[in-house]
Amino acid sequence: MLLYQLPDDILYLVLSYLDCKSLSRLSQVCKKIHNFANRDAVWRSIARECINTGMTRQGTDMYPQIPLKDRVRVSQNWRRGHHRKEVLLKWKTNLLPWIQLDRDVLYLSQAADIGAYHLRMEGGRIRRPAAVYSGHQEDVCRFVLTDTHLISAGGDGKIIAHHRWGCQWVELCGHGQEVNCVDSQGGVIVSGSRDRTARVWTLSSEQLGGCLHTIPMLDRVWSVAISPSQSSFVTGTACCENSTPLRIWDTERGQLVTCLGGQFRHGAGVLDVAFESPALLLSCGHDTYIRYWDLRTSARNCVMQWEEPHDCALYCIQSDGNHMIASGSSYYGVVRLWDKRHTRCLQSFQLSPPTSSPVYCLRFNTSHLYTALATALFALDFRGHVTKVRR
Ligand SMILES: *[C@@H]1O[C@H](CO)[C@@H](O)[C@H](O)[C@H]1NC(C)=O
């Protein structure tokens, strides 16, 4: 009996013992095996072990339109650091830009405005934004996207909820001082400010822009994130007056659930926080560590931590939902990739020599990484050669 004459389920079982290299070799044997060996089912368990393939820890697939085999191949480029770097946009004055990626559209804040830019598959400089969201008197500090809204927080203390597909916008009462951070999910907005409060707002159409809670904090609030479960949110503060800069709050009641980060030293403020799941949280900031928190255990421990080797602050992080974290440092535009299973960083890219700029924001999908520095927006393309998209 020939290999390909085996029943499908037996063949799957046999192939499930093979590693990447052997599978790729086997698929070159004949057309029949090739077709079989290219199926997602054959690659699924390998893809789960690779970084940034879009297979999350919970088993969901974020990019079902791209064959897993191709994503495993691109994943090797991330691991080895093979990429093509491009400057997408440059400007003259130093800014504190923030970005969000939604498929092929990149939203970039520059001073008081946010532009929506269409990115081209083949790369190249971007020019005019397809849409501009404005309304702030001072620079936009941060903004988020929901299915319906773009919500921006500004140095002028304002929070504006723009309709993404129209020109209507609503201004919320905002804060007494600059609004450093904002997040939104499930019809709720959470904001944090230099005025030492966090506020919870509603986006529901009856009371749009109503403030549900004002929560006093001991410190300036630098970062917020709403849990995927939507029942709670986390605030990251400056850590000057306060020995626990990370706090979890109940969204509905606006009450404290728990404090994290009791061991943080004075000044170790938290600049970015991101939930990976309702139970797992990542944080980074002035203490030069990425920390991974498990909110399930009663102790709500920091279960892992990774130290920035150059002893500088970390401004931003994003996780692939599985093994990879990308972080942005405060000097020389250094971006690092981390594999959570190792303590040392996997790759680092220095984007801004000879001048120094923090990486203010980074966003990635399985093929590209975008970073916003003080005077430029960079794209790193990890595809190697162009990936096929399933029709
Ligand atoms: C990642 O984003 C870029 C630009 O938006 C897009 O061209 C590319 O197709 C995206 N890749 C995936 C895997 O979605």
PDBQT file of the ligand as one rigid body, heavy atoms in Angstrom, charges set to zero:
ROOT
HETATM    1  C1  LIG A 401      -1.269  43.142   8.049  1.00  0.00    +0.000 C 
HETATM    2  O1  LIG A 401      -1.497  44.493   7.771  1.00  0.00    +0.000 OA
HETATM    3  C2  LIG A 401      -1.119  44.903   6.471  1.00  0.00    +0.000 C 
HETATM    4  C3  LIG A 401      -1.403  46.356   6.372  1.00  0.00    +0.000 C 
HETATM    5  O2  LIG A 401      -2.618  46.679   6.918  1.00  0.00    +0.000 OA
HETATM    6  C4  LIG A 401      -1.873  44.164   5.410  1.00  0.00    +0.000 C 
HETATM    7  O3  LIG A 401      -1.453  44.543   4.126  1.00  0.00    +0.000 OA
HETATM    8  C5  LIG A 401      -1.637  42.689   5.625  1.00  0.00    +0.000 C 
HETATM    9  O4  LIG A 401      -2.420  41.982   4.711  1.00  0.00    +0.000 OA
HETATM   10  C6  LIG A 401      -2.005  42.298   7.037  1.00  0.00    +0.000 C 
HETATM   11  N1  LIG A 401      -1.658  40.933   7.238  1.00  0.00    +0.000 N 
HETATM   12  C7  LIG A 401      -2.513  40.063   7.719  1.00  0.00    +0.000 C 
HETATM   13  C8  LIG A 401      -1.951  38.705   7.911  1.00  0.00    +0.000 C 
HETATM   14  O5  LIG A 401      -3.664  40.333   7.984  1.00  0.00    +0.000 OA
ENDROOT
TORSDOF 0
